[in-house]
């Protein structure tokens, strides 16, 4: 039995407004910073996260082939960037896992206060 994806935008990321803005403007931003037109600095870890976001969830950037043991159905699952700061889908997944672990450890009442 397949589990439903817990994160938003799985498989549709490249159609979101955020993806389009980052894809269309990231190189322009880097160029403006490099030319001195914008007096800003983007740390290496932030650059890596932005660039990983553009590859996140795309089958053409890598995938795993999964097969359901119950029914034999096969699916391709795209690799994710596992980012925790910029990618909405991966950030949601991390927060969701933390919430589930906390709920299992402390119970729902402790989290609702």
C-alpha positions in Angstrom: 0.0 0.0 0.0 1.3 3.4 -1.0 1.6 6.2 1.6 0.2 9.6 0.5 2.9 12.2 0.2 3.1 14.3 3.3 4.6 17.4 1.7 2.9 19.9 -0.6 3.9 20.3 -4.3 5.3 16.8 -4.8 5.7 16.3 -8.5 4.4 19.8 -9.4 7.1 22.0 -8.0 8.2 23.3 -11.4 4.8 24.8 -11.9 4.8 27.0 -8.7 5.3 30.7 -8.8 8.2 30.4 -6.3 10.0 27.9 -8.6 9.5 30.1 -11.6 10.8 33.2 -9.8 13.9 31.5 -8.5 14.6 29.7 -11.8 14.2 32.9 -13.9 16.1 35.3 -11.6 18.8 33.4 -9.7 21.5 33.9 -12.3 20.6 37.5 -12.7 20.9 38.0 -8.9 24.3 36.3 -8.9 25.4 38.5 -11.8 24.2 41.7 -10.1 26.0 40.8 -6.9 29.2 39.9 -8.9 29.1 43.2 -10.8 28.6 45.2 -7.7 25.2 46.4 -8.7 23.7 45.0 -5.6 25.7 45.4 -2.4 24.8 42.1 -0.9 26.5 38.8 -0.2 24.9 35.4 -0.4 26.6 32.8 1.8 27.7 29.5 0.2 25.2 27.5 2.2 22.4 29.7 1.0 23.6 29.5 -2.6 23.7 25.7 -2.4 20.2 25.6 -0.9 18.8 27.8 -3.7 20.5 25.7 -6.4 19.4 22.4 -4.8 15.8 23.7 -4.7 15.8 24.0 -8.5 16.7 20.3 -8.8 14.5 19.1 -6.0 11.7 16.7 -7.0 12.6 16.5 -10.7 12.9 13.0 -12.2 15.5 14.3 -14.7 17.8 15.1 -11.8 17.6 11.6 -10.3 15.1 9.1 -8.9 14.5 5.8 -7.2 12.4 3.1 -8.7 10.0 1.6 -6.1 7.7 -1.4 -6.3 4.8 -2.1 -4.0 5.2 -5.5 -2.4 1.4 -6.0 -2.1 0.2 -5.2 -5.6 3.4 -5.0 -7.7 2.8 -1.5 -8.9 6.0 0.4 -9.8 6.6 4.1 -9.3 9.5 6.5 -9.9 10.2 8.8 -6.9 12.3 11.9 -7.6 15.1 12.7 -5.2 14.6 15.7 -2.9 17.0 18.4 -1.8 16.3 17.8 1.9 16.7 21.5 2.4 15.5 22.9 5.7 15.6 26.6 5.0 14.2 27.5 1.6 12.4 24.5 -0.1 8.8 24.6 1.0 8.2 20.9 0.4 11.4 19.6 2.1 11.0 22.1 5.0 7.4 20.9 5.5 8.6 17.2 5.5 11.2 17.9 8.1 8.8 19.7 10.3 6.2 17.0 9.8 8.7 14.3 10.9 9.6 16.3 14.0 6.0 16.8 14.9 5.2 13.1 14.5 8.2 12.1 16.7 7.2 14.6 19.3 3.6 13.4 19.2 4.8 9.8 19.7 7.1 10.8 22.6 5.0 13.3 24.5 1.4 12.8 23.3 -0.8 15.2 21.4 -1.9 17.0 24.6 1.6 18.3 25.2 1.9 19.7 21.7 -1.5 21.5 21.7 -0.9 23.8 24.7 
